[in-house]
Amino acid sequence: MAACGEIFYMDDKKTVVVTGGASGIGEATAHRFARAGWQVVIGDINEARGEKVATQIGEAGGACVYVKLDVRAADAVQEFAETVYLQCDRVDALVNSGGILQNAVRTIDLDMDEFDQIFAVNVRGTMLVNQVFGRHMIAAGAGSIVNMCSLTTFRASPQPAYAPGKAAIKSMTETLAAELGPKGVRVNAVAPGYVLTPAMQARIDEGKRDPGAVIERTAMGRFVRASEVAEVIYFLCSEGASAVTGTTIPVDCGWLVSTAYGAYASQIEDAT
Ligand SMILES: NC(=O)c1ccc[n+]([C@@H]2O[C@H](COP(=O)([O-])OP(=O)(O)OC[C@H]3O[C@@H](n4cnc5c(N)ncnc54)[C@H](O)[C@@H]3O)[C@@H](O)[C@H]2O)c1
């Protein structure tokens, strides 16, 4: 396991741990917190990208280290947390952005190995990281956690492993919020719409997502930017959200409302 940078812990700074911080929404989140003066620990399975993002944040004047993490393995999550807490007395916020996507497939055709892989990262991984850091936050009597849901948390989708997993994360978030609230720890989730991250771009390049259909189905007529998801995550971890716990906030350019509205049985003629 790569070690935390030696210069790392500073008493006067808040610390955020971002799993999946090497790419996409997690990367944007790492940058957002660093710009606000937090010290950032990126935990990610991708060493090359994790190191690169930490270096970029450092070059921009922020404090960030990369520590290797595979959220699928309980001992790896434990070791990761020990490495972090060796250097940091306190972790003020945890963002669980480590995850994998799924291409469309019918439930009856789903390969159960794919189901297991997706659940191992997205659901079990999120659970493990929540457990380990949740224990430390309870001991500290403070902290904020943000988990990563999706539009599939709320709507049927031909992603029969990814979608139930993202629904499970909403339930996990609510259970944790109820359990950890009395201990001073808030737990929320964001549900991003379509974000043009490297993972999403790869699906588009393979012809597995139609960007035109995405744009057409949002009220705002565009993709969500990773930085816009990061902004809501940052808010949820800030004092501004001090009474907010157990919520799952869509950040979707109005995809949820627009798809429901567009499905109404008769359409209104445009008078304008
Ligand atoms: N991109 C979207 O449109 C979108 C929409 C809704 C939700 N999400 C969710 O947001 C999260 C981030 O997605 P993204 O689009 O930024 O993807 P991404 O691939 O750009 O980033 C995901 C990161 O997770 C890391 N990761 C994967 N497996 C891991 C493991 N076992 N242990 C540790 N790290 C691991 C990857 O290395 C990568 O750096 C995921 O949970 C995804 O389901 C994405």
The ligand as an SDF file (V2000), in Angstrom:
LIG
                    3D

 44 48  0  0  0  0  0  0  0  0999 V2000
  -21.0480    9.0880  -14.5730 N   0  0  0  0  0  0  0  0  0  0  0  0
  -22.3360    9.0810  -14.3340 C   0  0  0  0  0  0  0  0  0  0  0  0
  -23.1620    9.4770  -15.1940 O   0  0  0  0  0  0  0  0  0  0  0  0
  -22.8620    8.5960  -13.0040 C   0  0  0  0  0  0  0  0  0  0  0  0
  -24.2360    8.7820  -12.7460 C   0  0  0  0  0  0  0  0  0  0  0  0
  -24.7470    8.3600  -11.5190 C   0  0  0  0  0  0  0  0  0  0  0  0
  -23.9190    7.8000  -10.5830 C   0  0  0  0  0  0  0  0  0  0  0  0
  -22.5990    7.6300  -10.8640 N   0  0  0  0  0  0  0  0  0  0  0  0
  -21.7870    7.0010   -9.8170 C   0  0  0  0  0  0  0  0  0  0  0  0
  -20.7270    7.8420   -9.4550 O   0  0  0  0  0  0  0  0  0  0  0  0
  -19.6250    7.0590   -9.0110 C   0  0  0  0  0  0  0  0  0  0  0  0
  -18.3870    7.4850   -9.7940 C   0  0  0  0  0  0  0  0  0  0  0  0
  -18.5970    7.2290  -11.1630 O   0  0  0  0  0  0  0  0  0  0  0  0
  -17.7850    7.9690  -12.3020 P   0  0  0  0  0  0  0  0  0  0  0  0
  -18.6900    8.1020  -13.4610 O   0  0  0  0  0  0  0  0  0  0  0  0
  -17.1030    9.1360  -11.7170 O   0  0  0  0  0  0  0  0  0  0  0  0
  -16.7610    6.8090  -12.6770 O   0  0  0  0  0  0  0  0  0  0  0  0
  -15.1660    6.8160  -12.9090 P   0  0  0  0  0  0  0  0  0  0  0  0
  -14.8240    5.4910  -13.4850 O   0  0  0  0  0  0  0  0  0  0  0  0
  -14.7510    8.0430  -13.6270 O   0  0  0  0  0  0  0  0  0  0  0  0
  -14.6260    6.8850  -11.4080 O   0  0  0  0  0  0  0  0  0  0  0  0
  -14.8100    5.7950  -10.5300 C   0  0  0  0  0  0  0  0  0  0  0  0
  -13.5380    5.5580   -9.7290 C   0  0  0  0  0  0  0  0  0  0  0  0
  -13.7860    4.4290   -8.8630 O   0  0  0  0  0  0  0  0  0  0  0  0
  -12.5950    3.6730   -8.8400 C   0  0  0  0  0  0  0  0  0  0  0  0
  -12.8610    2.2780   -8.4530 N   0  0  0  0  0  0  0  0  0  0  0  0
  -13.4690    1.3070   -9.1940 C   0  0  0  0  0  0  0  0  0  0  0  0
  -13.4470    0.1370   -8.5420 N   0  0  0  0  0  0  0  0  0  0  0  0
  -12.8320    0.3770   -7.3460 C   0  0  0  0  0  0  0  0  0  0  0  0
  -12.5010   -0.4510   -6.2400 C   0  0  0  0  0  0  0  0  0  0  0  0
  -12.7690   -1.7640   -6.2280 N   0  0  0  0  0  0  0  0  0  0  0  0
  -11.8860    0.1180   -5.1780 N   0  0  0  0  0  0  0  0  0  0  0  0
  -11.5710    1.4330   -5.1830 C   0  0  0  0  0  0  0  0  0  0  0  0
  -11.8290    2.2600   -6.2250 N   0  0  0  0  0  0  0  0  0  0  0  0
  -12.4630    1.7330   -7.2850 C   0  0  0  0  0  0  0  0  0  0  0  0
  -12.0540    3.7510  -10.2680 C   0  0  0  0  0  0  0  0  0  0  0  0
  -10.6700    3.4090  -10.3260 O   0  0  0  0  0  0  0  0  0  0  0  0
  -12.3330    5.2150  -10.6070 C   0  0  0  0  0  0  0  0  0  0  0  0
  -11.2390    6.0360  -10.3000 O   0  0  0  0  0  0  0  0  0  0  0  0
  -20.0390    5.6040   -9.2150 C   0  0  0  0  0  0  0  0  0  0  0  0
  -20.5390    5.1030   -8.0030 O   0  0  0  0  0  0  0  0  0  0  0  0
  -21.1510    5.6950  -10.2370 C   0  0  0  0  0  0  0  0  0  0  0  0
  -22.0350    4.6300  -10.1230 O   0  0  0  0  0  0  0  0  0  0  0  0
  -22.0510    8.0270  -12.0400 C   0  0  0  0  0  0  0  0  0  0  0  0
  1  2  1  0
  2  3  2  0
  2  4  1  0
  4  5  1  0
  4 44  2  0
  5  6  2  0
  6  7  1  0
  7  8  2  0
  8  9  1  0
  8 44  1  0
  9 10  1  0
  9 42  1  0
 10 11  1  0
 11 12  1  0
 11 40  1  0
 12 13  1  0
 13 14  1  0
 14 15  2  0
 14 16  1  0
 14 17  1  0
 17 18  1  0
 18 19  2  0
 18 20  1  0
 18 21  1  0
 21 22  1  0
 22 23  1  0
 23 24  1  0
 23 38  1  0
 24 25  1  0
 25 26  1  0
 25 36  1  0
 26 27  1  0
 26 35  1  0
 27 28  2  0
 28 29  1  0
 29 30  1  0
 29 35  2  0
 30 31  1  0
 30 32  2  0
 32 33  1  0
 33 34  2  0
 34 35  1  0
 36 37  1  0
 36 38  1  0
 38 39  1  0
 40 41  1  0
 40 42  1  0
 42 43  1  0
M  CHG  2   8   1  16  -1
M  END
$$$$
